[in-house]
C-alpha cells in the first residue's frame, strides 16, 4: 500500500475505511458511496441449518443497511459467489431467489459480479454502490455534546431470525435526512452500546443512555427467556447486535421535532444525549449515573 498505486487509488476517496461506507468524489456528482460485506458458511451462517434464500437476501441487506447509515441512495450491487462444487448451480439459484426480490424492492440494479466453484465453503460477497444526497453523507464523526441520541425500531434477540429477515432502513434514513438536519449516523450491526460508543469516539465526545428509554424488542425478552441464563431483555437490546437499526445524532430541538412527528412506521426514539465527557454512561430509572459497558460483537 506504500506504493504509488495506493496513493493514486486514494485520490478520489472522500471518506475511506472506518465509516459505514466509503465515499468517492467525482466532478459534477454529490458523491458515490461504496460498501462491501462478505458472508462465509461456518462463520456468518450455517448452510446446513438455513434456507440459502435468506443468506442471499442478507448478503445484500447488510450492504443496504450500511448505505442507509450514510443516508445514501443505493443504486447498484456487485455479487460475488464462491460456491462449493456439489450442487453449485442449485445453490446459486436459491441465493439469487432471496437476493433479487430485495434488490427490486429497493430499486437496486445487480450491476455485475463473479461466480466460481471451489472445494471450500460457500462465500457470498456483495458490494453496493450508492449516491449521496444533496444533504451530503451522514458520518459517524458529526455528533456534538448536547445532541440527542435517536434510534429507529427496537433492539435485542436478533438471533431469533431478525438477523436474516430485517428491513434495511434505507427509506427511513432518506426520509429523515430530507426533512431534518442530522449530525451523525451508524447502523447497529455489532451491538447498540458498542456501535453507539463508536459514534461517540469518532465524534470526540461521550454518550449517556437513559436505560428506561431503550426500545427493547419482543425478541429480546423471548431470547432471554430461551437462554434462561439470568440475562435480561435490556442486556440483549444493548449488546446482541445485528439489529440493523440506525443510531442517529441530531440537535435537541431537531430531535424533539422528529420524535413528535413520528414519521417512521418502525418508530424513532430518543434514548439519551451525547455528552462532553468521553465514554459511555447510563442513567437508571432513579437518575443514577454510572459507566455503561460497550458490549457487542468485536471483529
Ligand atoms: Mg455499518
Boltz pocket constraint, residues with backbone or C-beta under 6 A from the ligand:
constraints:
  - pocket:
      binder: B
      contacts: [[A, 19], [A, 20], [A, 65], [A, 66], [A, 69], [A, 186], [A, 187], [A, 188], [A, 189]]
      max_distance: 6.0
